[in-house]
Amino acid sequence: MAPVVVIGAGGYLGSRLLDDVSQEVAAIGVVRSADEPDAEVADLLEDDGVEAVAEVCRDAIVFYCANVGGRQAAIAAPTAARRINCDVPARLAEVARKFVYFSTDYVFSQPGRLSPDTPCSPDSTYAHTKAAGERRVLAAAPQSLIVRVSGLYDDDGTRGRTFRAGETINASDNRHTTPTYVPDLVRAVKQMVDRDERGIRHVVGPATLSDYEFHQLASLRWGFTVRPVLATERRDGPVLVAEPSGAVRHPTEVFRSPRADHGTELRVFDCVGVLLGARTWKHPDPLLWTAEESRLPQQGRLVDDPGLLADMYAPNWRLWTTVCRAPAIKILANNGKQASFEKWVERYRLDLIFDRTINSERDAAEKPGPAFAHIVHTLAGHRTVTLYDDSREITTGAQRHGWATALAVRTALWPVSAYTCERRTLPWAP
């Protein structure tokens, strides 16, 4: 079996790859540090260091995780970025039996869903050096594998943050990535190497999420509070179309706790106004309103496009974690269009969080009407029922079914409206 070499073994991805590879591995660190006792440290900024590493890589399977990035680091050290991201991997690919180069979604600057054969459009020093690295590696060794990734994370955190229970995280709602679970990434790439795949592959998660949305999903396990903020540099950016599709799990699949039958209570949560709040920062967005005005004659009316409408809402930061971790059988209910509701279910994998979802259009059951009540009573059995909603009319109607209720009240507006719930009210008695 060919020897395995991990370049950049002290970094975020390299250290996790090193832990996962079962056979004996040559681990090469690229930063001089006493914190890398298990890695042979080589200075890839020096020719002698590169040639020494090339000898280790000769006829080996090489995973190249070394990197000078992101954007600010590359701007601060453009010569080092060019060498580490482009020149050195091209040299090592020449001597390796199989060379795996980890690249990035930053090689694209245009928005949209982009496939591996979409032409690159780099717009920064970092992006240019990574795009050039891809080209140089494939030119030096056509049997190489280029793996583009986005938004790396594992069970305990991201490249820049370790998750801690009980903390409060400020996370931007106007910068997006395609979160990629590192253990799934490593497994998929190892399988590609075993199949001797070559060329460019996108190995990313299935959902495009803002930093705020992603951290709310991580809070399903960790229980921290996430507050939405706006980054000064907005990035809607590219969405990498995953190859192979389905290889990387959705963050909800990674972070959710197994559903359990808690036995004594069933809770019904309104979707918009309890679980989700309006993205108020999007209302003045010129692109959004220009698209609407070109489609609709009446200015000020909500968009009819289900995707645009769904994107105007995000997790309610006051209640998201409390609702999703509630120790009860949970129903998510929505009086509204099926198309936009199902986009929320897909985006956050709400079907994995809630035991049942009810949409008025899809299920012909508008809360708190008789058809809706029938579904709830059938699921509840002998359990008590509590409904949480931001409409007093709906909570009053629910009390007539013998349910307890809690009225959600808006307590914050910008940048994502937040709702909190009043104390539960006992069922209405005639």
JOGI-V546851 format. One record per backbone hydrogen bond with DSSP energy under -1.0 kcal/mol. NH is the residue of the N-H (numbers start at 1). CO is the residue of the C=O. E is the energy in kcal/mol with one decimal. If there is no record, write none. Layout:
NH:CO:E + NH:CO:E
This chain:
5:61:-2.8 + 6:26:-2.3 + 7:63:-2.8 + 8:28:-2.7 + 9:28:-1.9 + 11:8:-1.7 + 15:11:-2.3 + 16:12:-1.0 + 17:13:-2.5 + 18:14:-2.4 + 19:15:-1.6 + 21:17:-1.6 + 26:4:-2.9 + 28:6:-3.0 + 29:40:-1.8 + 36:33:-1.1 + 39:36:-1.3 + 40:27:-2.6 + 42:29:-2.6 + 44:42:-1.0 + 46:43:-1.5 + 50:46:-2.0 + 51:47:-2.4 + 52:48:-2.0 + 53:49:-2.0 + 54:50:-2.4 + 55:51:-1.5 + 56:52:-1.2 + 57:53:-2.1 + 59:95:-3.0 + 60:57:-2.3 + 61:3:-3.0 + 62:98:-3.2 + 63:5:-3.0 + 64:100:-3.5 + 65:7:-2.6 + 74:70:-2.1 + 75:71:-2.1 + 76:72:-2.2 + 77:73:-1.3 + 81:77:-2.4 + 82:78:-2.3 + 83:79:-2.0 + 84:80:-3.0 + 85:81:-2.4 + 86:82:-1.2 + 87:82:-2.0 + 88:83:-3.1 + 90:86:-1.5 + 91:87:-1.8 + 92:88:-2.4 + 93:89:-2.3 + 94:90:-1.0 + 96:92:-1.3 + 97:60:-1.6 + 98:60:-1.8 + 100:62:-3.2 + 101:145:-2.6 + 102:64:-1.7 + 103:147:-3.0 + 105:149:-1.4 + 107:104:-1.3 + 108:105:-1.8 + 114:239:-3.0 + 118:115:-2.0 + 121:107:-2.3 + 128:124:-2.8 + 129:125:-2.3 + 130:126:-2.0 + 131:127:-2.6 + 132:128:-2.5 + 133:129:-2.0 + 134:130:-2.1 + 135:131:-1.9 + 136:132:-2.7 + 137:133:-2.4 + 138:134:-2.1 + 139:135:-2.1 + 140:136:-2.2 + 141:137:-2.4 + 144:141:-2.3 + 145:99:-2.8 + 146:199:-3.2 + 147:101:-2.7 + 148:201:-2.7 + 149:103:-1.2 + 153:180:-2.0 + 154:157:-2.7 + 158:161:-2.5 + 163:156:-3.0 + 167:164:-1.5 + 169:225:-3.1 + 171:227:-2.5 + 173:229:-2.6 + 176:235:-2.4 + 177:209:-2.3 + 180:151:-2.4 + 182:153:-3.0 + 185:181:-2.2 + 186:182:-3.0 + 187:183:-2.0 + 188:184:-2.5 + 189:185:-2.5 + 190:186:-2.4 + 191:187:-1.9 + 192:188:-1.9 + 193:189:-2.3 + 194:190:-2.3 + 195:191:-1.7 + 196:193:-1.5 + 197:192:-2.6 + 199:144:-2.6 + 201:146:-2.8 + 203:148:-2.1 + 209:177:-2.1 + 211:175:-1.7 + 212:172:-2.1 + 214:210:-2.7 + 215:211:-2.2 + 216:212:-1.9 + 217:213:-1.8 + 218:214:-2.1 + 219:215:-1.6 + 220:217:-1.3 + 221:218:-1.4 + 222:218:-2.0 + 223:219:-2.1 + 225:167:-2.1 + 227:169:-3.1 + 229:171:-2.0 + 235:174:-2.1 + 239:112:-2.7 + 241:114:-2.9 + 243:202:-4.2 + 247:244:-1.5 + 254:250:-1.3 + 255:251:-2.6 + 256:252:-2.2 + 262:260:-1.0 + 264:262:-1.6 + 266:384:-3.1 + 267:329:-3.0 + 268:386:-3.0 + 269:331:-3.0 + 270:388:-2.0 + 271:333:-2.1 + 273:276:-2.8 + 275:270:-1.6 + 276:271:-2.7 + 277:314:-3.1 + 279:312:-4.0 + 280:278:-1.7 + 281:415:-1.7 + 282:279:-1.6 + 285:282:-1.6 + 289:285:-2.1 + 290:286:-2.5 + 291:287:-1.9 + 292:288:-1.8 + 293:289:-2.7 + 294:290:-1.7 + 295:292:-1.1 + 296:292:-2.7 + 301:298:-1.3 + 309:305:-2.7 + 310:306:-2.7 + 311:307:-1.9 + 312:309:-1.2 + 313:310:-1.5 + 314:277:-2.4 + 316:275:-2.7 + 320:316:-2.6 + 323:319:-3.1 + 324:320:-2.7 + 325:321:-1.9 + 326:323:-1.3 + 328:326:-2.1 + 329:265:-2.0 + 331:267:-2.6 + 332:356:-2.4 + 333:269:-3.0 + 334:358:-2.4 + 341:337:-1.7 + 342:338:-2.6 + 343:339:-1.1 + 344:340:-1.6 + 345:341:-2.1 + 346:342:-2.3 + 347:343:-2.8 + 348:344:-2.2 + 350:345:-1.4 + 352:349:-1.8 + 354:350:-2.8 + 355:330:-1.6 + 356:330:-1.2 + 358:332:-2.8 + 360:334:-2.6 + 363:359:-3.1 + 369:366:-2.7 + 373:369:-2.7 + 374:370:-2.4 + 375:371:-1.7 + 376:372:-2.2 + 377:373:-3.0 + 378:374:-2.2 + 379:375:-2.0 + 380:376:-2.5 + 381:377:-2.0 + 383:380:-2.3 + 384:264:-1.8 + 386:266:-2.0 + 387:404:-2.4 + 388:268:-3.1 + 389:406:-1.9 + 395:391:-2.3 + 396:392:-2.5 + 397:393:-2.0 + 398:394:-2.3 + 399:395:-1.7 + 401:398:-1.3 + 402:399:-1.7 + 403:398:-1.5 + 404:385:-2.4 + 405:425:-2.0 + 406:387:-2.2 + 408:389:-2.9 + 409:420:-3.7 + 411:418:-2.8 + 412:418:-1.5 + 417:278:-2.6 + 418:412:-2.6 + 420:409:-2.5 + 422:407:-2.6 + 425:405:-3.7
